[in-house]
Amino acid sequence: MKSFFPGAWLLGCALSLSLYAQATEVSSLADKTARYAVETYYDDMVDSLGKLVKYNTLAREGISVFDNPAHKAFKAELARQAKVLGLDFTDYGAVVVVGLGQGRERFGIVTHGDVQPADPTKWAKSPFELDMTSEPGNIIGRGTEDDKGPISSALYAMKAIKDKGISLSKRIELYVYMAEESDWQPLKDFIKGHELPGVNITLDSEYPIVTAEKGYGSIEMTFPDKKLTTDSPYLSRFSGGFFGSQIPEDAAAVIENVDTALLKRLKAKAENNKTLTFDFSSTEQQLTIKARGTSAHSSKPEFGVNAITHLAELLTDIRWPSNASGALVNFINDYLGTGLYGEKFANIAYRDDFMGPMTVQPTVLKEVHDGIALNINLRRPQGKSTGQLENEIRGALANWQQENNVKLINISTSISEPFVQKDAPHAKTLLSVFSHYTGIKNPQPIAIGGSTNSKLFPNAVSFGPSMPEKVYSGHSEHEFISEAQFKLNLEMYTAVMIELAK
């Protein structure tokens, strides 16, 4: 998931007025049932989420999505909840489907049950335990926003509809995929063998509706290690990052042969940096600097502070000798800097009027046997072909290597295509529901920087769970959903299900 651009919102309004101006009213039946759902089931929905969050449904290296014990336990809990609520449940392995109704036509709701890694040391309580006391009004835990919270909301929206005995012309199906964060192939394999609903929404992004998603990309390279023999300062280590789709919160550098003047200069520069914190520790002529920024989803770098780039920027006073760490820091300062959009990376930067700019962020540094591997995360809009972008990247890297007499190894790029949904038949209904419950007049489609499973389902657009222009907390070390938003989501999901399936 996910990234919102105010400029894209405004332009989207201008481009889409003729298509979406004639919004429909929310029916009395949908409105009454939505309010009933919140009044009757909010506490049960919170309890449901607590039971789902406790499973660390992280992808495990060497264990398939079909064999992951945490996934199996999570699905068993989901099956138990569905049975209690009177909903049918089918386990297809990597995908489970929770259903309501028997109509020949179907309306699909797409979610995922897996999560990204979490560092327990950065949470007031366990990330796999609902924390409702550390920050009153917020429900904290891994998956609360991305994407277990929406699963619980969908379950109780379906329960409220069942309670009221509402006649449905379309069967409602909740799809829960177990590897959205790691591997889409099992979902693609499932889709090949199953007929999907004709109309779908994905609960893994933002409101009001998302009709365009940037393409996910990565640039990987290794800075080769080489031994240095010098009495001058040099970097013996530079590390940082946690996983590829998170803006890194932590980074560290170790400098050898540090003299008093350099130490004083670096500390003075650190004191003037108000965006993150630095910790200095030294022994004889070795200095360790640790940087603490703010983690965020890598599709929304504007909501984080990248510790890797800011620590590198602290070290710009010296052109470092080109061992692995030194060459890496020189490269980051030359081609990335502390910007978000790749403006320093030769001529690769570009933007689309609706989808916004490409974002370019280093996310993970990994020590490997032959040096340090760098992963750079891209989120690219429409406007350039994949071939053009790849050629520009490789050309830029070739120029840097030549200018700096450094031979990078293991260079690779992986860049997916942007997604645009041009004709969603249920768009007016979704926008009407959003406007009715938020009071926001004339909402329009938006573009995001993230990537959801919408692109794999027919006539699919994303609908929540995050409000536009609010900080998206998924993938961060402070993931939460507010109690108010959790209630609002239940209302809107209930109303949408009725309006699209009755």
N, C-alpha and C positions, 0 to 999 in steps of 0.2 A: 504494500500500500504506500504511497499517498502523498500528495503535495498540492496545496492550493495556492493560486496566484491571484491577488486582487485585480490586477490588470486583465487577466484572463476572464475573471468574473464579469467585469464591465463590458469587455468586448463581446463575451458570450451573450450578454443581454442584448447588445445592439444587433448581433447576427441572428438571434433566435426569436426576436419579438413576434415576427409573423407566424412562426411555427407554434409557439407556446402561449400566445397571448390569451387564447380562449380557454382559460382554465375551467374545469368543472367544479361544482360544489361537492363537499363531502356530505354523504348521505347521513340522515339522522340515525339510521341503523348502525352505520360504521362508527359514528361519533359516540353513541351511547355504549356500544360494546367496548370501544377503546377506553372509555372512562371507567367502565366496569372492570376491565382488566387491571388497571392501575389500583383502583380501590380495593380489589379483592385479592390480587396475587403479587403485589410488589414484594412483600416479605418472602413469599415462596420463591420468587424469581431470584432474590438475593441468596437464599439458601441453596437453590439449584446451582448458581454460579460458584458458590463456595465449594460445593462437591465436585465441580468440574475443574476448578483451578488447582485443586490439590494434586492432580496428576501432572507430572513434568513430562509433557508430551513432546519433548525435543527429539528430533531425528538423531539416531545413534549410529555412529560410523560402524559399518560392517553388519548392521542389523536392518533388514528390510522393513518397510512400512507395514507389511503383513505380519511380521514376527515381533515387533517392538512390544515388550511387556506393558509399558506404560500406555501405549495406544490401545492394547487389548483391554486393560483395566478401565480406561476412559470410556471406551465403547460399551463396556458392560454397564457402567454407571449411566450412560446415556440411554441404553436400552431399558434399564430399571425405571428411569424417570419417565420415559415415553409410556411405558406400561401403566404406571401410576396415573398418568394424565389421560389415559384412554386413547393414545395415539398408536398407530402401527409403526413397526420398526423393522427394517431389513438391513442386514450387514452384508455388504459386498466386498469386504476386505479393506481396501484403501478408502472406500466410500461407504457411508451409511446414509440411509434415507428414512426420515421420520415423516409419516403421512397422515393426512386428515381428509376424509371424504372418498367418494368412489367415482367421481366424474370421469368421462372419457378424456376430456381436455384437462390439462394440468398447468398449474402455476408453480414455478420453482423459486426457492430461496436458497442461495448458495453461500456457504460459510466454510470455515475450516477449524479443526480441533487441535492442530499442532501449534507449537509456540517456538519462539526464538530463545537462545540462551539467556540466563540471568545470573548476575554475580550476587550471591546472597549477602556478601559483606556490605553491599550498598543499599540494602533495604532495611527499614526499621523492624520489620518482621520477616519471616520467610516469604520469598516471592510466590510460594505455592500455598499460601494461607491468606484468606481474605483479611485485609487490615482496614477496619472501619473506625479506628480510634486515633491513629497517628495524625490524621488530617480530617477532622470532622467535616462531613459533607462529601468526602471522596471515598471511593471503594478501590483500594490499592491491591494489586496482585498481577502476576504474569498471566496475560490472556484476558484481563478484565475488559480491555477495549479491543484487543486483536487476538482471538476472535471468539472467545468463549462467552463473553457478555452478550453479544448478539445471538448466540445459540440459545441461551437461557431466555432472552426476550422473545425469540421466535416460538419457543416451546409454550410459553404462557400466553402469547397472543393466540396460538392455536387452541389452547385449553379454553380461553374465554369464548372463542367462537363456538367450540363444541358445547360449552355450558348453555349457551343461548339457543342452541338447536337451529342455527342459521342454515338455511338450505343453500348449498354450494353447487354451482354449475360446473366448477372446475375443482379437481382434487388439488390440495395444497401439499407440496413436497419440500421438506427441508433437507438439503444436501449438506453433509458434513464430510469434508475431505481431510485426510490425515497427514498430508505431506505438502501443503501449499507453500510452506516456508523453505522447502528443501528440494523437491523433485516433483515436477508436474507430469512426468511420464505415466505413472500409474493412473492418474485421472484421465489422461488422454486415452489410455488403453480401455478404461471403463466406458468412456463415451463412445468408443468404436462399437461396443457391443450392446449399447442401451439407447433406446429412444428417449430423448430429453424433452422436458416441457417446452411448449412453444414460446412462452414468455417467462422471463426470469429477472430477479434482482439479486445483487450480491451485497451482503451486509459486511463489508470489509474495507470501507473507504470513508467517504464524506457525503454530506448533504450539500445541496438539495438533491441533485442527481449528477452522476459522473458519466459523461459521454465520450471522454478522451483520456487515454493513459499514455504516458511516456514509455518508451522502450527501455528495458533494463539492460545495462551493459557493464562490462568490466574490462580494465586493462591490467594485465599482470606482467611483472618483469622481476628479474633478480639482479641485485647489485653484487657483483662478485667480491669475495673477500681477498685481501692481500695483506701481507705483513708489512708493517711500517717500522723503520728505524730512524727515529728523530727525537730531538730534545724539545721540539716545538709542540704546542698543544695539538691534540688530535682526538677524534671521537673513537672510543673503543666499543661503544654500544649506543644504539638508538632503537627504541622499541615502542610499541603502542598498538591500540586497537583490540577489539574483542571478536566481532564477526562482520561479515561483508556488508550487511545492510544497516549497520549502526554507525552513526557519527561517533568517533572514538572519544571517550571521556578521559582516558588516561594515556600518558606517554612518558617516557623516561630517556634521559641521555647520560652517558658516562664520558667525561672528558679527562684525558691524561695530560700530565705536564702543565697543570694549571698554575699560573703565577698570581700574585696578589692583585696586580692591576686588572687582569682578566676577570678574576672573581668579583672584584668591586664593580667593574663595568656591567657584568651580567646581572648582578643583584640590583643595581640601580635601574636597569632596563626592565627587570621583572617587576619592580615596585611601581613602575609607571603603567603597567599593563592591568587594566581594570576588568578585562573580560574573563580571566581565569586565574587560578592560583598556582604558585610555584613553591616547591620545597627544595632547599639546598642542603646537602650534606657532603662533607669532605674529609679525606684522610690523606695526609701528606700532600702529594701533588695530584691526587685524583678527586674529581668533583662529580657528584651525582645530582642531577636536577630532575625532579618529578613534576609533571604538569597535570593539573586537574581541570578539565573543561566541563562540558555538559553533553550527555548523550542524547541522541534523537534518532528518529528514523532517517535513513540516508536519503530518502526522497524528499525530506524536508530539512535540509541542512541549515536553513535560516532559523530554525528553532533550537539548534545546538551550538556548541562551541567546540571546534575540532582541536583536541589536544595535540595531535600530531603536527598539524600545520602551524599552530601557534608556538609550540616548542621550537620547531625549526626556525620560525621567524625570530625568536629570541637569540638564535645562534648565527644570525646573518652577518655579524661583525667580522667573521673570519671566513675565508674561502678554505674549506677544510681539505686536508689531504685525502686522496681518493681511495681509501679503503672502503669496505662496504658501507659502514655507517656514515663516513664523511661524504662519499659520493651521493648517497641517498638524501642527506640533508641538503646538499648543494642542489640536487635535482628538484626537491620539493620547493625550495626557495626560488629557483629559476622558473619552474613551469607551473607551479600550483599556487604558492603564496597562501594568504589567509582568505582569498576570495572564494566564491562559491561556484562560479560559472565557467571556469576554464579560460578566462581572458588572457592569462599569461602563457597558455599552452599552445604556442604558435598561433595558427589560424583555425583551431577546431571549434571555438566558441560560436554559437548561433542561437537564435530564438525563433519561435513561432508566435504570431500575434495572439492566438487563442491558447495554445498549450504552454506558452512561456519559454524561458531559457533552458538550455541543457545545463544540468548541474554536474560538477566534476569534483569528487571528493576522495582523498585517500582514506581508507577505512581500516586496513589491517596490515601490520608489519609482522613477518614471520621469519624467525631464524631457520635457515635450511643449511644443508651440509656444505653448500658452495657459496653461501653469502646470506643476504637478506632479501626476502621476497616481499614486494609491495603490491597491494591490491588497490586499484583506484575504481571507485563506483561511479558509473555514469547513469543519468536518466535523460534520455534524448527525445525531443519532440519531433514532429514531422517537419520537413523542410530541407533535409539532406538525405541522400541515399546512404544506405549502410556502407556501400563500397567507397563512396567519397569520404565518409567519416573515417573509415579504417585506413585509407590511404593517407589522409591528413595526419592521423595519429602516428603511423609508422614513419612518415616523413619527418615529423617533429622529433621523434625519438632518435632517428638516424642523425639529424642535425646536432642534437644535444651530445650524442656520443662522440661525434667527430670533433666538436668544439671543446670537449672536456677530456678527450683521450681516455674515455671509459667504454669498455665493451660490455653492454648489458646482455644478459643471457635469459633464456626461457621466456622471451617476449610472446605474449598472446593477447588477443582481443576476442571478446564475445559480446555481440551487440544485437539485441532483439528489436523487432519493428514496433513503432508506436501503434496504438490501437485507437480507432475512431468509430463510434457507433453513430451512424448517420440517420437512422430511422427507428426509433424506439416507440412502438405503438402505445405503450403505457406511460409515456413521459408526462403527459398532461395530468394524469391521475396522481402520479407521484408528486409532482410539483404542487398540485392542489392540496394534497394531504400535508405536505411540508408547510405550506403557507398557512393553512388553517390552524395548525398546532403551534407554530412559532410566531405568528403574527407578521412575518416578513412578507412584504407585498411584492408580487411579480418576480418570484425567484426564477433563476435560469440555470441551465446546465453549466457545469464547470469541467475543467481539465485538471488532472492530478499528475504528480511525478511518479507515483507508485504503479504497481502492476497487480491486478487481481485476476481471479478466475473468470471474470465476466467475459473475457475474450473467447472463452471456450464454449460458452452456452448461447443458444439462439436468443436474439432480441434481449440481451442482458445489459443492464446498467447498474451501477453501484448506487446504493441508497443508505447512507450512514455507515457506521454509527457516530461519526464525529461531525461536529458543527463546523461550518466554514469559518476561517480566520481564527479558530481556536487551536491551541497547541495540541498536536496529535502525540499521544504518549506511547503508542505501541512501539516496540523495539528499544525503548529507552530503559534506563534503570529506575524509572519512576513511572511505571505504567499504572494508570488508574482510569476509572470512569466515575464521574460525579453522580451522586444520587439523583439529582435533578435530571441529568441527561439519561440515566438508566430508566427513569419513569417516562420521560418524553419518548424514548425509543420504543418502549412497550406500547404506548398510545399509538404512535405512528405506524408501527408494524401491524398492529391489530387492524387499524383502519385500512391500511393498504391491502392486507389479505382479503378483507371483506369486499372492498371496492373492485378488486381484480379477479375474485373467485366466485362472487355471489351470482 
